[in-house]
Amino acid sequence: MFHSKPIEERIAEREAKRKPLEEGRHFEHGPAKFLFIFIIVFVVIGHIAGLLFLMAIGLH
């Protein structure tokens, strides 16, 4: 703990080992893409369900 490199140096070394980003790819991390799509779909379905619910209440 006391003899380790500063975090800035460790991050710089880790980034230097990574391959360069490919053009046109926005999500290099697979789980991040899955989570993003899941949240978008969840919000859209929630809005549609809410609209249908409010329309059903308004009819009675």
C-alpha positions in Angstrom: 0.0 0.0 0.0 2.7 2.5 1.0 5.1 1.5 -1.8 2.6 1.3 -4.7 2.6 3.7 -7.6 0.3 6.7 -7.6 -3.1 6.1 -9.1 -2.4 8.5 -12.0 0.6 6.4 -13.1 -1.4 3.1 -12.8 -4.2 4.6 -14.9 -1.7 5.9 -17.5 -0.1 2.4 -17.8 -3.4 0.7 -18.1 -4.6 3.1 -20.9 -1.3 2.7 -22.7 -1.9 -1.1 -22.9 -5.4 -0.7 -24.4 -5.8 -0.9 -28.2 -7.0 2.3 -29.9 -10.7 2.8 -30.2 -12.4 1.8 -33.4 -14.2 4.4 -35.5 -18.0 4.1 -35.2 -18.1 2.0 -32.1 -19.7 3.9 -29.2 -19.8 1.0 -26.7 -16.6 -0.8 -26.2 -17.9 -2.5 -23.1 -20.6 -5.1 -23.8 -22.4 -4.9 -20.5 -22.6 -1.1 -20.8 -24.4 -1.5 -24.2 -26.8 -4.1 -22.7 -27.6 -1.8 -19.7 -28.1 1.2 -22.0 -30.5 -0.7 -24.3 -32.3 -2.2 -21.3 -32.9 1.2 -19.7 -34.1 2.8 -22.9 -36.6 -0.1 -23.5 -37.7 0.0 -19.9 -38.4 3.8 -20.1 -40.3 3.5 -23.4 -42.5 0.6 -22.1 -43.1 2.5 -18.8 -44.3 5.5 -20.7 -46.6 3.5 -22.9 -48.0 1.6 -19.9 -48.6 4.9 -18.1 -50.4 6.4 -21.1 -52.6 3.3 -21.4 -53.3 3.4 -17.7 -54.3 7.1 -17.8 -56.4 6.6 -20.9 -58.2 3.7 -19.2 -59.0 5.8 -16.1 -60.2 8.6 -18.2 -62.8 6.4 -20.0 -64.6 5.5 -16.8 
